[in-house]
Amino acid sequence: MEVIMEELNNELKEMRDFIKNYQQLQQKKESLFTVLRHGHELNLILQKAYGYINNPINICDSSFSILDSFPTVDDERSLEVRNDRLSLKNVFSNDMKESNLTDHIFHSIYPFITKVDDFEYDWAFESIRINRSVVGYVCVRGINRDFTDDDLEIIHHLSHIISVYLQKNNLYMNPRGITTDRFLKQLLLGHFENEDTIKSQISSLGYKPSASYYLMSYDFVDSNPKLLATDYFCQQLQSIFPNAITGTYEGQLVTLLPANHTTPFNGATEDRLQTFLLMNRMICTISFVFTNLTEAPTYYEQCKCIFGMIDLEDNIGNTLRYGDYCLRHITTLLDDPSLFLATIHPAIKFMQSYDLENSTDYLNTLETYIQKNRSAPAAAEALHIHKSTFFYRLEKMKSLFNIDVSNPDNMFAYEISLKILDISKKYRY
């Protein structure tokens, strides 16, 4: 009997301890919400949370910049100042992507603990969400002690509180943004008299004019894009492209990106942009490079037209370049699309029909040859056939369809025709 009573007392004690711990945890959560309800700044919310977690807390936006932290973060191994904001170094954000940590944060709806290369302690992360978009994340470094289940509960509650905080506060509202928007409006409406005036305006905004530019436009996939004040997203894009002018025009985010090279940005910057787009459920379009700033309205139209050609949901996180859509755009400028289809070289049409009727692969053979820079060995390898078989096919194609791969003008016509044929399949002309 005494043994039974002792077991019952132990169970009662465990139950009382559980209830007491639960009540204390709820009180901690309520105290965090009280700080928010009283309108205090984000840093005070983090300070309160730090008192419970006893490990440094960072709040990052989706461009890997630090929104706030407590205590003040100081880590030269992983952080640097970009555009007057403390941000993750490219090498660190790249490591996060390669280790799938970024992907894990994006899909997380609860906090998780993980290891990070070159750091001896554990880290805890959880995304900060508004609707279906990830507008940032909580990052806690387990420097002082190991994480407990209660810590994870506090982190989870903190992510919800910060989500509410961000929606309540119009972050980063500043007169500079108004000036930038005014400049972009005048530029994209073609209101400047000459290029010298435009360059003068760029200099007055604190940027250095460049020899060439790209225009970039962004759109939210969801029907309600106003998750937060647009300046919140402008600041993140400014962190990704510190030398570019980013603002809003016609309700869309727009970047005038200076470029001294044939590509708009390097791989590390593209990775950072892709993560930003993916987390915020956005798409980016980018124009051809141009040198005359007075022509900016035309190149902005290149960005805009792409949005009307794609399925937004299928392209979340993508950067779409006008070069991949220019032929499709040309078709929309024609009054009669049938005229556009009529420009397909007859040999290509005959080849397509012959392949369908005879289960041959001549069209793909020609397309592969063109894609492989007209290299017979490379085309044969890609088609998984012997080089002699490839040359046999070319001779058959010559006799069947009268094609001439030695004529550069003909090859150009074949390549354009294949592009048009591909467009007609995708868009059902």
VOPAGU-2260 file (C-alpha; in pm, 1 decimal, decimal comma):
REM VOPAGU-2260
SITE   aa  ch    i         X         Y         Z
SITE  MET   A    0       0,0       0,0       0,0
SITE  GLU   A    1     282,5     235,7      90,8
SITE  VAL   A    2     445,7     169,7    -248,5
SITE  ILE   A    3     120,7     252,4    -429,0
SITE  MET   A    4      80,4     575,3    -231,4
SITE  GLU   A    5     438,2     673,4    -305,8
SITE  GLU   A    6     382,3     617,5    -680,3
SITE  LEU   A    7      61,8     824,1    -667,1
SITE  ASN   A    8     241,5    1106,0    -485,8
SITE  ASN   A    9     520,7    1102,2    -745,2
SITE  GLU   A   10     268,0    1116,8   -1028,3
SITE  LEU   A   11      84,9    1403,8    -855,6
SITE  LYS   A   12     412,1    1588,9    -808,2
SITE  GLU   A   13     499,6    1541,9   -1175,6
SITE  MET   A   14     155,7    1668,6   -1273,8
SITE  ARG   A   15     186,1    1973,8   -1046,6
SITE  ASP   A   16     534,3    2046,5   -1187,1
SITE  PHE   A   17     400,0    2012,1   -1541,6
SITE  ILE   A   18     108,8    2247,7   -1471,8
SITE  LYS   A   19     338,3    2495,9   -1297,4
SITE  ASN   A   20     586,1    2489,4   -1586,3
SITE  TYR   A   21     301,7    2529,7   -1837,9
SITE  GLN   A   22     161,8    2827,3   -1647,3
SITE  GLN   A   23     505,1    2989,1   -1629,6
SITE  LEU   A   24     553,6    2938,0   -2002,6
SITE  GLN   A   25     215,9    3094,4   -2074,3
SITE  GLN   A   26     304,2    3390,7   -1852,3
SITE  LYS   A   27     626,5    3440,8   -2049,3
SITE  LYS   A   28     433,4    3434,8   -2376,7
SITE  GLU   A   29     177,8    3679,2   -2242,7
SITE  SER   A   30     451,6    3914,7   -2123,1
SITE  LEU   A   31     599,2    3921,0   -2475,9
SITE  PHE   A   32     259,9    4003,3   -2621,4
SITE  THR   A   33     215,0    4278,1   -2361,3
SITE  VAL   A   34     535,8    4447,1   -2480,9
SITE  LEU   A   35     395,3    4439,5   -2834,8
SITE  ARG   A   36      51,1    4560,7   -2726,7
SITE  HIS   A   37     200,9    4860,4   -2546,8
SITE  GLY   A   38     361,2    4973,9   -2873,1
SITE  HIS   A   39     724,1    4924,9   -2773,1
SITE  GLU   A   40    1002,1    4900,4   -3031,2
SITE  LEU   A   41    1122,8    4570,1   -3170,9
SITE  ASN   A   42    1443,2    4579,6   -2966,1
SITE  LEU   A   43    1246,0    4582,2   -2639,6
SITE  ILE   A   44    1052,3    4275,3   -2753,9
SITE  LEU   A   45    1381,1    4098,5   -2825,7
SITE  GLN   A   46    1525,1    4212,1   -2493,8
SITE  LYS   A   47    1228,6    4055,5   -2313,6
SITE  ALA   A   48    1263,3    3731,5   -2512,8
SITE  TYR   A   49    1635,8    3721,5   -2440,6
SITE  GLY   A   50    1557,3    3725,2   -2069,6
SITE  TYR   A   51    1378,0    3392,0   -2117,8
SITE  ILE   A   52    1600,3    3225,4   -2378,2
SITE  ASN   A   53    1937,2    3357,0   -2252,2
SITE  ASN   A   54    2087,7    3331,7   -2600,1
SITE  PRO   A   55    2147,2    3611,4   -2857,1
SITE  ILE   A   56    1851,2    3673,4   -3089,3
SITE  ASN   A   57    1873,9    3812,7   -3444,2
SITE  ILE   A   58    1581,2    3908,9   -3664,0
SITE  CYS   A   59    1671,6    3890,9   -4035,2
SITE  ASP   A   60    1472,3    3995,8   -4339,7
SITE  SER   A   61    1451,8    3788,1   -4657,8
SITE  SER   A   62    1755,6    3960,3   -4811,8
SITE  PHE   A   63    1974,8    3832,9   -4522,9
SITE  SER   A   64    2000,8    4175,9   -4359,0
SITE  ILE   A   65    1969,3    4221,2   -3981,5
SITE  LEU   A   66    1648,3    4402,4   -3885,4
SITE  ASP   A   67    1734,5    4403,1   -3515,7
SITE  SER   A   68    1913,3    4197,4   -3253,0
SITE  PHE   A   69    1961,2    4164,4   -2880,0
SITE  PRO   A   70    2227,2    4180,9   -2755,7
SITE  THR   A   71    2391,8    4380,0   -3035,9
SITE  VAL   A   72    2544,0    4125,1   -3270,5
SITE  ASP   A   73    2915,6    4142,9   -3351,5
SITE  ASP   A   74    3049,8    3862,5   -3568,5
SITE  GLU   A   75    3305,4    3940,4   -3838,1
SITE  ARG   A   76    3304,5    3577,7   -3954,2
SITE  SER   A   77    2950,0    3592,1   -4092,2
SITE  LEU   A   78    2844,8    3959,7   -4105,8
SITE  GLU   A   79    2937,0    4271,0   -4302,4
SITE  VAL   A   80    2791,0    4617,6   -4363,1
SITE  ARG   A   81    2609,3    4644,7   -4699,7
SITE  ASN   A   82    2436,8    4968,9   -4797,7
SITE  ASP   A   83    2459,2    5094,3   -4435,5
SITE  ARG   A   84    2286,4    4778,1   -4308,9
SITE  LEU   A   85    2437,8    4482,1   -4126,3
SITE  SER   A   86    2398,9    4176,2   -4351,2
SITE  LEU   A   87    2518,2    3821,2   -4388,5
SITE  LYS   A   88    2829,3    3790,0   -4599,7
SITE  ASN   A   89    2770,8    3637,2   -4942,0
SITE  VAL   A   90    2990,0    3339,5   -4858,3
SITE  PHE   A   91    2780,7    3268,6   -4545,7
SITE  SER   A   92    2445,0    3304,2   -4724,3
SITE  ASN   A   93    2581,1    3079,7   -5003,0
SITE  ASP   A   94    2677,5    2817,7   -4744,2
SITE  MET   A   95    2324,4    2837,4   -4602,5
SITE  LYS   A   96    2180,4    2770,2   -4946,4
SITE  GLU   A   97    2419,0    2485,9   -5031,0
SITE  SER   A   98    2347,7    2313,0   -4699,2
SITE  ASN   A   99    1968,9    2350,5   -4762,6
SITE  LEU   A  100    1940,2    2564,0   -4449,6
SITE  THR   A  101    1772,0    2843,7   -4647,6
SITE  ASP   A  102    1521,2    2594,1   -4786,5
SITE  HIS   A  103    1457,0    2457,8   -4436,7
SITE  ILE   A  104    1389,4    2809,2   -4304,8
SITE  PHE   A  105    1154,8    2879,7   -4595,9
SITE  HIS   A  106     947,0    2569,5   -4524,1
SITE  SER   A  107     959,8    2591,7   -4144,5
SITE  ILE   A  108     639,8    2665,3   -3955,4
SITE  TYR   A  109     798,0    2565,8   -3623,5
SITE  PRO   A  110    1146,6    2639,1   -3487,2
SITE  PHE   A  111    1425,1    2389,4   -3549,8
SITE  ILE   A  112    1776,1    2341,8   -3412,9
SITE  THR   A  113    2072,1    2284,8   -3643,5
SITE  LYS   A  114    2448,3    2302,0   -3674,3
SITE  VAL   A  115    2620,5    2567,2   -3887,5
SITE  ASP   A  116    2967,7    2506,9   -4031,0
SITE  ASP   A  117    3259,9    2665,6   -3841,8
SITE  PHE   A  118    3046,7    2738,7   -3532,4
SITE  GLU   A  119    3077,1    2516,1   -3228,5
SITE  TYR   A  120    2731,8    2591,4   -3085,4
SITE  ASP   A  121    2377,7    2506,0   -3203,2
SITE  TRP   A  122    2153,5    2751,5   -3386,5
SITE  ALA   A  123    1773,4    2779,4   -3379,5
SITE  PHE   A  124    1572,2    2919,3   -3671,9
SITE  GLU   A  125    1210,1    2984,4   -3759,2
SITE  SER   A  126    1052,0    3174,9   -4046,1
SITE  ILE   A  127     843,7    3489,8   -3994,2
SITE  ARG   A  128     533,7    3466,5   -4210,0
SITE  ILE   A  129     262,4    3699,2   -4333,7
SITE  ASN   A  130      -2,6    3499,5   -4516,5
SITE  ARG   A  131     200,0    3251,9   -4726,4
SITE  SER   A  132     508,6    3470,9   -4764,0
SITE  VAL   A  133     826,1    3446,9   -4556,5
SITE  VAL   A  134     920,2    3808,7   -4485,4
SITE  GLY   A  135    1209,7    3721,2   -4255,2
SITE  TYR   A  136    1324,3    3477,9   -3990,5
SITE  VAL   A  137    1426,5    3446,6   -3625,6
SITE  CYS   A  138    1783,2    3331,0   -3568,0
SITE  VAL   A  139    1902,4    3239,8   -3217,3
SITE  ARG   A  140    2261,4    3142,1   -3145,4
SITE  GLY   A  141    2303,9    2887,0   -2866,7
SITE  ILE   A  142    2615,5    3055,0   -2733,2
SITE  ASN   A  143    2529,7    3066,8   -2361,2
SITE  ARG   A  144    2344,0    2736,4   -2310,0
SITE  ASP   A  145    2171,7    2447,7   -2487,8
SITE  PHE   A  146    1818,6    2496,7   -2613,9
SITE  THR   A  147    1521,1    2352,7   -2426,0
SITE  ASP   A  148    1169,2    2269,3   -2542,9
SITE  ASP   A  149    1047,5    2583,3   -2364,4
SITE  ASP   A  150    1299,5    2790,4   -2561,6
SITE  LEU   A  151    1153,8    2659,3   -2886,5
SITE  GLU   A  152     804,6    2748,4   -2765,5
SITE  ILE   A  153     921,0    3103,4   -2690,1
SITE  ILE   A  154    1090,2    3131,0   -3032,6
SITE  HIS   A  155     772,0    3009,4   -3202,9
SITE  HIS   A  156     565,2    3266,0   -3014,4
SITE  LEU   A  157     823,2    3535,6   -3089,0
SITE  SER   A  158     800,7    3473,8   -3465,3
SITE  HIS   A  159     422,8    3533,1   -3452,8
SITE  ILE   A  160     466,8    3849,6   -3245,7
SITE  ILE   A  161     723,1    3990,0   -3489,9
SITE  SER   A  162     488,5    3913,1   -3778,9
SITE  VAL   A  163     220,9    4123,4   -3608,6
SITE  TYR   A  164     476,7    4393,9   -3527,1
SITE  LEU   A  165     589,7    4423,1   -3888,8
SITE  GLN   A  166     231,5    4454,7   -4009,4
SITE  LYS   A  167     153,1    4721,9   -3750,0
SITE  ASN   A  168     453,2    4940,0   -3830,4
SITE  ASN   A  169     526,2    5110,0   -4161,3
SITE  LEU   A  170     895,7    5032,7   -4153,8
SITE  TYR   A  171    1154,1    5240,2   -4332,2
SITE  MET   A  172     918,6    5519,8   -4441,9
SITE  ASN   A  173    1153,7    5798,4   -4543,6
SITE  PRO   A  174    1166,2    6105,4   -4771,0
SITE  ARG   A  175    1448,2    5947,4   -4973,9
SITE  GLY   A  176    1201,5    5683,7   -5096,7
SITE  ILE   A  177     964,1    5956,2   -5215,4
SITE  THR   A  178    1248,4    6124,9   -5407,1
SITE  THR   A  179    1350,1    5794,5   -5567,8
SITE  ASP   A  180     991,8    5716,9   -5672,2
SITE  ARG   A  181     956,1    6062,9   -5825,5
SITE  PHE   A  182    1274,9    6012,7   -6028,5
SITE  LEU   A  183    1166,1    5668,9   -6153,3
SITE  LYS   A  184     825,5    5805,5   -6252,5
SITE  GLN   A  185     980,0    6087,5   -6457,7
SITE  LEU   A  186    1233,3    5846,9   -6612,2
SITE  LEU   A  187     983,9    5576,6   -6712,3
SITE  LEU   A  188     730,4    5827,0   -6843,6
SITE  GLY   A  189    1001,7    5979,7   -7063,3
SITE  HIS   A  190     972,4    6326,6   -6906,6
SITE  PHE   A  191    1344,9    6408,9   -6906,1
SITE  GLU   A  192    1466,8    6626,4   -7194,7
SITE  ASN   A  193    1803,6    6458,9   -7243,8
SITE  GLU   A  194    2041,7    6203,9   -7096,8
SITE  ASP   A  195    2262,4    6461,8   -6925,2
SITE  THR   A  196    1963,8    6572,3   -6715,7
SITE  ILE   A  197    1896,6    6211,7   -6615,5
SITE  LYS   A  198    2260,6    6155,5   -6516,0
SITE  SER   A  199    2251,4    6473,7   -6311,3
SITE  GLN   A  200    1943,4    6345,4   -6126,8
SITE  ILE   A  201    2114,7    6011,3   -6061,6
SITE  SER   A  202    2414,4    6192,3   -5913,0
SITE  SER   A  203    2188,8    6407,1   -5693,8
SITE  LEU   A  204    2035,8    6087,5   -5550,5
SITE  GLY   A  205    2383,5    5979,7   -5442,6
SITE  TYR   A  206    2451,8    5725,3   -5717,7
SITE  LYS   A  207    2718,8    5714,6   -5986,4
SITE  PRO   A  208    2600,4    5713,0   -6350,4
SITE  SER   A  209    2706,1    5408,2   -6547,6
SITE  ALA   A  210    2787,9    5324,4   -6908,7
SITE  SER   A  211    2496,5    5079,9   -6936,0
SITE  TYR   A  212    2188,1    4971,6   -6744,2
SITE  TYR   A  213    1925,9    4702,8   -6695,6
SITE  LEU   A  214    1570,6    4759,1   -6576,4
SITE  MET   A  215    1417,1    4511,6   -6335,1
SITE  SER   A  216    1054,4    4485,2   -6229,9
SITE  TYR   A  217     901,9    4272,2   -5955,3
SITE  ASP   A  218     555,7    4134,3   -5888,7
SITE  PHE   A  219     391,2    3945,0   -5604,8
SITE  VAL   A  220     228,6    3616,4   -5701,6
SITE  ASP   A  221     -53,7    3643,4   -5450,9
SITE  SER   A  222    -349,9    3869,0   -5516,1
SITE  ASN   A  223    -279,4    4079,0   -5205,7
SITE  PRO   A  224      76,3    4209,8   -5252,9
SITE  LYS   A  225      56,9    4473,3   -4980,2
SITE  LEU   A  226     195,8    4248,8   -4709,6
SITE  LEU   A  227     403,7    4532,4   -4570,5
SITE  ALA   A  228     494,4    4888,0   -4664,3
SITE  THR   A  229     672,9    4889,6   -5001,2
SITE  ASP   A  230     975,3    5058,7   -4841,4
SITE  TYR   A  231    1031,8    4736,5   -4646,2
SITE  PHE   A  232    1092,5    4551,1   -4971,6
SITE  CYS   A  233    1279,2    4844,7   -5130,2
SITE  GLN   A  234    1529,1    4840,1   -4845,3
SITE  GLN   A  235    1589,9    4468,2   -4892,5
SITE  LEU   A  236    1643,5    4508,4   -5266,8
SITE  GLN   A  237    1874,6    4801,8   -5193,6
SITE  SER   A  238    2075,4    4566,5   -4973,8
SITE  ILE   A  239    2101,0    4315,5   -5259,5
SITE  PHE   A  240    2184,1    4586,5   -5518,3
SITE  PRO   A  241    2357,5    4863,9   -5320,3
SITE  ASN   A  242    2460,1    5058,5   -5633,0
SITE  ALA   A  243    2116,9    5044,0   -5796,4
SITE  ILE   A  244    1816,1    5276,1   -5768,9
SITE  THR   A  245    1512,4    5089,5   -5637,0
SITE  GLY   A  246    1166,7    5236,0   -5586,5
SITE  THR   A  247     808,3    5201,5   -5703,7
SITE  TYR   A  248     633,0    5288,6   -6029,5
SITE  GLU   A  249     274,0    5208,5   -6127,3
SITE  GLY   A  250     239,3    5011,9   -5804,1
SITE  GLN   A  251     533,5    4782,5   -5881,8
SITE  LEU   A  252     883,6    4763,2   -5740,8
SITE  VAL   A  253    1140,3    4870,2   -6000,1
SITE  THR   A  254    1522,0    4869,4   -6004,5
SITE  LEU   A  255    1745,6    5070,2   -6237,7
SITE  LEU   A  256    2058,1    4856,6   -6224,6
SITE  PRO   A  257    2393,6    4994,6   -6347,5
SITE  ALA   A  258    2604,5    4741,3   -6536,2
SITE  ASN   A  259    2959,4    4761,8   -6663,9
SITE  HIS   A  260    2952,4    4407,3   -6796,2
SITE  THR   A  261    2740,1    4193,6   -7024,1
SITE  THR   A  262    2562,9    4027,3   -6731,0
SITE  PRO   A  263    2352,8    4216,5   -6476,0
SITE  PHE   A  264    2499,7    4052,4   -6163,9
SITE  ASN   A  265    2723,9    3771,9   -6042,2
SITE  GLY   A  266    2617,7    3431,3   -5914,6
SITE  ALA   A  267    2629,5    3522,6   -5544,6
SITE  THR   A  268    2401,5    3822,8   -5598,3
SITE  GLU   A  269    2164,4    3613,0   -5809,6
SITE  ASP   A  270    2142,3    3353,2   -5530,5
SITE  ARG   A  271    2060,0    3625,3   -5278,3
SITE  LEU   A  272    1794,0    3768,9   -5510,9
SITE  GLN   A  273    1641,8    3426,4   -5574,3
SITE  THR   A  274    1609,3    3360,4   -5201,1
SITE  PHE   A  275    1443,4    3700,0   -5150,6
SITE  LEU   A  276    1196,9    3632,2   -5434,1
SITE  LEU   A  277    1120,1    3280,4   -5319,0
SITE  MET   A  278    1055,9    3374,3   -4958,2
SITE  ASN   A  279     827,3    3663,4   -5051,5
SITE  ARG   A  280     652,9    3468,9   -5331,2
SITE  MET   A  281     767,9    3715,0   -5595,1
SITE  ILE   A  282     888,0    3711,9   -5956,5
SITE  CYS   A  283    1148,2    3938,2   -6118,3
SITE  THR   A  284    1175,0    4032,1   -6485,7
SITE  ILE   A  285    1480,8    4192,0   -6642,0
SITE  SER   A  286    1522,2    4386,9   -6965,7
SITE  PHE   A  287    1792,1    4381,5   -7227,8
SITE  VAL   A  288    2094,3    4593,0   -7138,2
SITE  PHE   A  289    2078,6    4950,5   -7273,7
SITE  THR   A  290    2308,8    5252,2   -7284,1
SITE  ASN   A  291    2079,3    5549,0   -7354,9
SITE  LEU   A  292    1878,2    5639,7   -7043,3
SITE  THR   A  293    1620,2    5830,5   -7249,5
SITE  GLU   A  294    1515,2    5489,5   -7387,4
SITE  ALA   A  295    1431,8    5357,2   -7038,3
SITE  PRO   A  296    1050,7    5357,8   -7100,2
SITE  THR   A  297    1094,5    5112,0   -7389,7
SITE  TYR   A  298    1306,5    4877,1   -7181,0
SITE  TYR   A  299    1060,4    4897,9   -6892,9
SITE  GLU   A  300     793,7    4770,7   -7135,4
SITE  GLN   A  301    1016,5    4466,3   -7191,0
SITE  CYS   A  302     995,2    4391,7   -6819,5
SITE  LYS   A  303     619,2    4445,7   -6804,9
SITE  CYS   A  304     528,1    4233,0   -7106,2
SITE  ILE   A  305     679,0    3915,7   -6957,5
SITE  PHE   A  306     426,8    3909,6   -6670,4
SITE  GLY   A  307     145,2    3871,0   -6923,8
SITE  MET   A  308     310,4    3569,0   -7087,3
SITE  ILE   A  309     364,6    3343,1   -6786,8
SITE  ASP   A  310     186,0    3150,4   -6515,8
SITE  LEU   A  311     281,0    3341,9   -6201,9
SITE  GLU   A  312     246,0    3047,7   -5962,2
SITE  ASP   A  313     481,7    2833,9   -6174,1
SITE  ASN   A  314     754,6    3100,7   -6164,9
SITE  ILE   A  315     777,7    3190,6   -5795,0
SITE  GLY   A  316    1137,5    3284,6   -5713,7
SITE  ASN   A  317    1243,5    3313,1   -6078,6
SITE  THR   A  318    1429,5    3592,8   -6255,8
SITE  LEU   A  319    1292,5    3601,3   -6610,8
SITE  ARG   A  320    1503,9    3766,8   -6880,4
SITE  TYR   A  321    1355,8    3941,2   -7180,0
SITE  GLY   A  322    1594,2    3759,3   -7413,5
SITE  ASP   A  323    1398,3    3438,7   -7349,9
SITE  TYR   A  324    1067,2    3606,8   -7434,5
SITE  CYS   A  325    1152,0    3857,8   -7708,0
SITE  LEU   A  326    1022,4    3643,8   -7996,6
SITE  ARG   A  327     702,0    3576,9   -7807,6
SITE  HIS   A  328     672,0    3951,6   -7747,7
SITE  ILE   A  329     713,3    4020,1   -8119,6
SITE  THR   A  330     410,0    3803,5   -8191,3
SITE  THR   A  331     196,0    4016,2   -7959,9
SITE  LEU   A  332     291,5    4324,8   -8162,6
SITE  LEU   A  333     150,0    4175,6   -8482,9
SITE  ASP   A  334    -210,9    4235,9   -8581,8
SITE  ASP   A  335    -228,7    3888,1   -8738,5
SITE  PRO   A  336     -31,7    3610,6   -8558,1
SITE  SER   A  337     -79,9    3387,9   -8863,4
SITE  LEU   A  338     165,8    3612,8   -9048,6
SITE  PHE   A  339     419,5    3536,0   -8779,7
SITE  LEU   A  340     369,0    3158,8   -8815,9
SITE  ALA   A  341     399,3    3188,9   -9192,7
SITE  THR   A  342     763,3    3292,9   -9148,0
SITE  ILE   A  343     855,5    2939,5   -9039,8
SITE  HIS   A  344    1086,7    2792,8   -9302,0
SITE  PRO   A  345     903,5    2532,2   -9517,1
SITE  ALA   A  346    1177,3    2273,5   -9454,2
SITE  ILE   A  347    1104,6    2289,8   -9082,0
SITE  LYS   A  348     731,1    2237,2   -9139,6
SITE  PHE   A  349     795,3    1942,0   -9373,1
SITE  MET   A  350    1038,5    1794,1   -9121,0
SITE  GLN   A  351     787,4    1823,9   -8837,4
SITE  SER   A  352     515,1    1649,8   -9041,0
SITE  TYR   A  353     753,5    1376,0   -9154,9
SITE  ASP   A  354     864,3    1303,0   -8796,1
SITE  LEU   A  355     503,0    1272,6   -8682,6
SITE  GLU   A  356     407,4    1039,1   -8964,7
SITE  ASN   A  357     719,1     820,3   -8960,0
SITE  SER   A  358     833,2     832,6   -8593,6
SITE  THR   A  359    1169,2     977,7   -8697,6
SITE  ASP   A  360    1379,4    1228,0   -8505,5
SITE  TYR   A  361    1503,3    1468,4   -8773,5
SITE  LEU   A  362    1369,8    1790,3   -8615,4
SITE  ASN   A  363    1532,8    1713,8   -8281,5
SITE  THR   A  364    1855,6    1622,8   -8461,7
SITE  LEU   A  365    1870,5    1962,0   -8632,8
SITE  GLU   A  366    1777,7    2149,4   -8314,2
SITE  THR   A  367    2044,5    1965,9   -8113,8
SITE  TYR   A  368    2304,0    2044,2   -8383,0
SITE  ILE   A  369    2218,6    2415,6   -8354,2
SITE  GLN   A  370    2217,8    2409,2   -7972,5
SITE  LYS   A  371    2562,6    2247,3   -7971,6
SITE  ASN   A  372    2709,3    2534,6   -8173,4
SITE  ARG   A  373    2692,8    2330,5   -8495,1
SITE  SER   A  374    2942,3    2077,6   -8363,4
SITE  ALA   A  375    2875,0    1732,0   -8509,6
SITE  PRO   A  376    3065,1    1539,5   -8234,6
SITE  ALA   A  377    2885,9    1730,6   -7955,9
SITE  ALA   A  378    2546,2    1683,7   -8122,8
SITE  ALA   A  379    2607,5    1310,6   -8174,8
SITE  GLU   A  380    2704,0    1272,5   -7808,7
SITE  ALA   A  381    2392,9    1460,3   -7691,9
SITE  LEU   A  382    2173,3    1242,8   -7914,6
SITE  HIS   A  383    2348,9     925,2   -7793,6
SITE  ILE   A  384    2434,3     816,1   -8148,1
SITE  HIS   A  385    2758,1     749,1   -8332,9
SITE  LYS   A  386    2907,1    1037,3   -8530,4
SITE  SER   A  387    2866,8     844,4   -8855,6
SITE  THR   A  388    2497,3     796,5   -8775,7
SITE  PHE   A  389    2464,9    1169,8   -8723,8
SITE  PHE   A  390    2618,7    1247,5   -9063,9
SITE  TYR   A  391    2390,6     986,8   -9222,3
SITE  ARG   A  392    2090,5    1171,8   -9075,3
SITE  LEU   A  393    2214,8    1504,2   -9213,6
SITE  GLU   A  394    2239,5    1352,3   -9561,8
SITE  LYS   A  395    1888,8    1206,4   -9532,3
SITE  MET   A  396    1754,4    1545,0   -9416,0
SITE  LYS   A  397    1920,9    1707,8   -9716,6
SITE  SER   A  398    1759,5    1465,7   -9958,5
SITE  LEU   A  399    1418,3    1464,8   -9788,8
SITE  PHE   A  400    1378,9    1834,4   -9704,5
SITE  ASN   A  401    1643,9    2008,6   -9914,0
SITE  ILE   A  402    1815,3    2163,2   -9609,3
SITE  ASP   A  403    2165,5    2303,7   -9640,6
SITE  VAL   A  404    2359,8    2320,4   -9310,9
SITE  SER   A  405    2662,9    2470,0   -9487,1
SITE  ASN   A  406    2473,7    2789,3   -9574,0
SITE  PRO   A  407    2485,4    3039,9   -9280,6
SITE  ASP   A  408    2174,5    3227,5   -9395,1
SITE  ASN   A  409    1977,3    2904,1   -9412,8
SITE  MET   A  410    2099,9    2797,7   -9069,2
SITE  PHE   A  411    1987,7    3130,5   -8924,5
SITE  ALA   A  412    1642,2    3080,3   -9082,3
SITE  TYR   A  413    1621,4    2725,3   -8943,4
SITE  GLU   A  414    1714,7    2842,9   -8592,9
SITE  ILE   A  415    1458,1    3126,3   -8592,6
SITE  SER   A  416    1194,3    2889,1   -8731,5
SITE  LEU   A  417    1256,4    2638,9   -8452,5
SITE  LYS   A  418    1213,1    2919,0   -8196,3
SITE  ILE   A  419     885,4    3027,4   -8356,7
SITE  LEU   A  420     767,7    2665,7   -8367,0
SITE  ASP   A  421     841,3    2630,2   -7996,4
SITE  ILE   A  422     644,6    2948,3   -7922,6
SITE  SER   A  423     349,0    2821,6   -8125,7
SITE  LYS   A  424     342,9    2500,7   -7918,5
SITE  LYS   A  425     353,4    2684,1   -7585,7
SITE  TYR   A  426      98,2    2949,7   -7670,5
SITE  ARG   A  427    -118,5    2756,5   -7921,1
SITE  TYR   A  428    -102,1    2988,2   -8215,9
